[in-house]
Amino acid sequence: MTLDSLEEYRPSETEPFMNERQREYFRKKLLAWKEDILKESRETLQHLQDENQNHPDLADRASSETDRAIELRARDRQRKLISKIDAALQRIDDGSYGFCEETGEPISLKRLDARPIATLSIEAQERHERRERVYRDD
């Protein structure tokens, strides 16, 4: 399978679910997403190192510290996202990718295309969120 054919390819409901071509499509999508996140992280690290200067003005220093804290929180969320991407890649390797962890039913291709780390079908995700709201309200 050539690189060009994968870039033009879009998974379709008319083909067998999670065939080799679909698995390769999602693997490429996940790896590209991971690489983008890692690139952003490297840029943030460089920016934080360059920014590491003393601000004589207290307001400037406070602003800089706030910006740094926000940036580090965002990077922490992305670190967690990378572990979800790695887990999705592992599911591709073991053959469980694309199937709902709760019901075992296929997750729609549209959902996987929009959120390739999805582990639940839309219906199962909605049930999960409803249960979460009920317990959170208690």
N, C-alpha and C positions, 0 to 999 in steps of 0.2 A: 504494500500500500504506500503510495507516494505521498509526500508532504502536501503537494498541491491538491490531491484528491480529498485529503482530510480537511483542508481549509475550506473547500467548497461544499463539503458534505454537511448535511443536517439530519439528525436522526428522525425517522418517520415511523408513524404508527402502523404503516403497511408492511414493515419488515419484522422479522422475528425479534422479540424483546431481548435486549442485552446480547446481541450477536457480537462477533469480534469487532466489526466496524464501529458499532456504538460504544463498546468498551474502550476502544482506542481513541475515539472522539472525546469521551469524558476524561480519559487519562491525560490527553493533551491539554484539555481545558483546565483541569486541576493543576497540572504542572506549571502552566503559564500563569495561573492565578498565584500560586505559591512563589514563583520567581518574581512577580510584581511586588508582592508583599516583602520579600527579602530585600529587593532593590530599595524600596521605600525605607526599610529599616536601616540599611546601610547609609542612606542619605540623611536620615534623622540622626544617626550616631555622629556622622561627620558634622552636621549642623550644630549639634549639642556641644561637640568638642570645640568648634570654631567660636561658638557663642560664649564659651566658658571664660567670661571676663568680669572684672569688677565694675559695677555701675556705681559711680559716686552718689548719684541721686537715689534716694530711698524708693521713690515711686517707680523709677526705671528698674531697679533691682526687684521690686515686688512684682512688677509686670513680667519681667523676664522669668522669675521663678514660677509664676502662674502658667505662663506659656510652656515652660519645661514640664511641669506637672501634667498638664493636659496632653502634651505630646507623649510622655511616658505612659500615661493611661491608655492612649490610643495604641501604642506599640504593644502593650500587654494584651489588649484585646486581639491584636493581630497575631501575637504569639499563640494564643489559644486557638485562633482560626487555623493556623498552620497545623496544629495537632489534629484538628478536624479534617483538614485536607489530607494529611498523612493517613488518617483512619479510612477515609474514602478510597484512597489509592490501595490500601491493604484489602478493602472489600472488593475492589476490582480484581485484585490478584486471587482472592479466595473464592470469587464467583458469587458473593452475596450482594454486590453493589446493585442498586436500583430496586431492591425489594424492601418493603416496609418491615422494620424490625418488630413491629407489634403484630401485624396480620400476616406477613409473608407474601402479601400481594404486590404486584409491580407498582412502583411509584411512577406517576405519569412523566412522560418524556419532557413535557413543557415545564413541570416542576423541577426536574433534574437539570434542565438547561438553565433555568433561572437561579437555582440553588443547588449546585452539583454536590454539596456536602449533605443534602437532605437524607435523613434516615427513616423518616416517617412519611406515609402518604398524606395528602391534604386532610382527608377525613380523620386519620389517626392523630395528626398534629392538632386539628381543631379540638378533638376530644381531650388531648393532653392539656391544651391551653385552658379549656373550660374547667378541668379538674384543678389546674393551678390557681385559677381565679377563685374557685370555691374555697380552697384551703388557705389562700392568702387573705380572704375576707374574714376568716375565723379569728 
